[in-house]
């Protein structure tokens, strides 16, 4: 009986010792893997370049030619560049045209175009028309009113370009 108790105690001590030897390196391995992952995340955060937000610009990209004839169909297009927004916005493009016929610039025509602005989207305000019927120097001006989906004004951008109607 005494030998049996001694054997059981020795077996318990052996199991505990083997268990400690088996579990201890595993815990250290798990801990070091966790430390490596945490250090990698820290390095990843510190080395990741902060994405630079570029300035939003509006450019009149069409018509490309600076000279055209009266009553000629023209596509008028403005490009909103560098627009980034996770949700998206509405763009209300107010086109205004001024014609200088007799050395005096006068308001000639107005056109409103609505578009949806989004990151990676086309982001253009375009329309086609033959409305220019007179000769002279033409100044095209576009004002883009950026609004949220409740139509609250968020930002305003402008662009203009000069043409000659011959």
C-alpha positions in Angstrom: 0.0 0.0 0.0 2.8 2.3 0.9 4.5 1.5 -2.4 1.4 2.2 -4.2 1.0 5.6 -2.7 4.7 6.4 -3.5 4.2 5.2 -7.1 1.1 7.4 -7.5 2.9 10.4 -6.1 5.9 9.8 -8.4 3.6 9.4 -11.4 1.7 12.6 -10.5 5.0 14.5 -10.2 6.2 13.0 -13.5 3.0 14.0 -15.3 3.2 17.5 -13.9 6.9 17.9 -14.9 6.3 16.5 -18.4 3.2 18.7 -18.7 5.1 21.8 -17.7 7.9 21.0 -20.1 5.4 20.4 -22.9 3.1 23.4 -22.2 5.8 26.0 -21.4 7.6 26.1 -24.8 4.1 26.2 -26.4 3.0 29.2 -24.4 6.3 30.9 -25.2 5.8 30.1 -28.9 2.3 31.5 -28.8 3.4 34.5 -26.9 6.3 35.2 -29.3 4.0 34.7 -32.3 1.6 37.2 -30.8 4.5 39.6 -30.1 5.7 39.3 -33.7 2.2 39.9 -35.0 1.8 43.0 -32.8 5.3 44.3 -33.8 4.4 43.7 -37.5 1.2 45.7 -37.1 3.1 48.5 -35.4 5.6 48.6 -38.2 2.9 48.4 -40.8 1.1 51.4 -39.3 4.3 53.4 -39.0 5.5 52.6 -42.5 2.2 52.9 -44.3 2.2 56.2 -46.1 -0.7 58.5 -45.2 -2.7 59.0 -48.4 -2.3 62.6 -49.4 -5.7 64.2 -50.2 -5.3 66.1 -53.5 -7.0 69.4 -54.1 -10.3 69.0 -56.0 -10.2 70.8 -59.3 -12.8 71.5 -62.0 -11.6 71.8 -65.6 -13.6 72.4 -68.8 -12.4 69.6 -71.0 -14.7 69.9 -73.9 -14.9 71.4 -76.5 -11.2 70.8 -76.9 -10.8 73.2 -79.9 -10.6 76.8 -79.0 -12.3 77.9 -82.3 -15.6 76.8 -83.8 -18.5 78.0 -86.0 -22.0 79.2 -85.0 -24.8 76.7 -84.7 -22.2 73.8 -84.6 -23.2 71.1 -82.2 -20.7 71.1 -79.3 -20.5 68.9 -76.3 -19.7 71.0 -73.2 -18.1 69.0 -70.5 -16.4 69.8 -67.2 -14.4 67.3 -65.2 -14.3 67.3 -61.4 -10.8 65.9 -60.6 -9.5 64.3 -57.4 -13.0 63.9 -55.9 -13.0 61.3 -53.1 -15.9 60.6 -50.9 -17.0 57.3 -49.4 -20.7 58.1 -49.6 -20.9 60.2 -52.8 -22.4 63.6 -53.5 -24.5 65.4 -56.0 -22.9 67.9 -58.4 -25.1 70.8 -59.6 -23.2 72.4 -62.5 -24.3 75.9 -63.5 -23.0 76.7 -66.9 -22.9 80.4 -68.0 -21.8 81.7 -71.3 -20.8 85.2 -72.1 -20.3 86.5 -75.6 -18.3 89.5 -76.7 -19.8 90.7 -79.9 -19.1 94.4 -80.1 -16.2 94.9 -77.6 -18.7 94.3 -74.8 -19.1 91.0 -73.0 -22.8 90.2 -72.4 -24.5 87.3 -70.7 -25.6 84.9 -73.5 -26.9 81.6 -72.1 -27.3 79.5 -69.0 -27.6 75.7 -68.6 -28.0 73.6 -65.4 -26.7 70.0 -65.3 -26.9 67.6 -62.4 -24.4 64.7 -61.9 -23.5 62.2 -59.2 -20.0 62.5 -57.8 -18.1 59.5 -56.3 -14.7 58.2 -55.7 -13.5 56.5 -58.9 -16.6 57.7 -60.8 -16.7 59.6 -64.1 -17.4 62.9 -62.3 -18.3 65.0 -65.3 -21.0 67.6 -66.0 -21.9 67.4 -69.7 -24.5 68.5 -72.3 -24.6 68.9 -76.0 -26.1 72.0 -77.7 -26.1 74.2 -80.9 -27.1 77.3 -78.9 -24.1 79.5 -80.0 -25.6 81.4 -83.0 -23.4 84.6 -83.0 -19.8 85.2 -83.7 -17.4 86.7 -81.2 -15.3 85.8 -78.2 -17.1 83.3 -76.0 -16.3 82.8 -72.3 -17.6 79.6 -70.8 -17.9 79.4 -67.0 -19.0 76.5 -64.9 -19.8 76.6 -61.2 -20.0 73.1 -59.5 -22.1 73.1 -56.3 -21.3 69.9 -54.4 -24.3 68.9 -52.2 -25.0 65.9 -50.0 -28.1 63.7 -50.5 -30.2 66.1 -48.4 -29.1 68.8 -50.9 -27.1 70.8 -48.3 -24.3 72.7 -49.9 -20.9 71.1 -49.1 -18.5 72.9 -51.4 -18.3 75.2 -54.5 -15.8 75.0 -57.4 -15.4 77.1 -60.5 -13.7 76.9 -63.9 -13.7 79.0 -67.0 -12.4 78.8 -70.5 -12.3 81.1 -73.5 -13.3 80.3 -77.1 -13.6 82.1 -80.4 -16.8 81.6 -82.5 -16.0 82.4 -86.2 
